[in-house]
Amino acid sequence: MVQMQPRRREEARIPNPRSARNAAQRRVVRNSRARYRPIVLSLAVLLAVLVPVTGYVMLTSSMTGLTYAVEKAHARQKRLQDETLRLEDRVEQLSSDARLARLAAQLHMHPASTEIAVQLAPPQTQRQRIAFLSGLARWFHPATVGKRRS
């Protein structure tokens, strides 16, 4: 049988207490990090998936909104073109020579026998003043933008 020998008092139980303390501290830190590693990993994966999906959804909704705006602008352009054509036809109708001759006959008008040139005096204008105070008012009261009617 093996007989144990008694230890000497001078010998330390741990040969290098500083390295043992550091090793214990490293184990504590490693174990605490290992405890949260699955949570951090799952959050990182979730974030890596959700950020691109959220970006895609935001871009798609923005594109849809822009598509509606373009369609609205096209419809407004078409409406304005139709109105322009209608107004041009109306101007053509009102300024036709036959209509003007008929109106002149109703008003007993005839072509002028002599041409007379009339010269008008330029209108008298008051000296313009600098609108100093109203210019300052714009600094303190921003202009309100009214809604346009389409």
SULJO-V662856 format. One record per pair of residues at least 6 apart in sequence whose C-alpha atoms are under 7 Angstrom apart, sorted by sequence separation. I is the first residue (numbers start at 1). J is the second residue. If there is no record, write none. Layout:
{{I:J} {I:J}}
This chain:
none
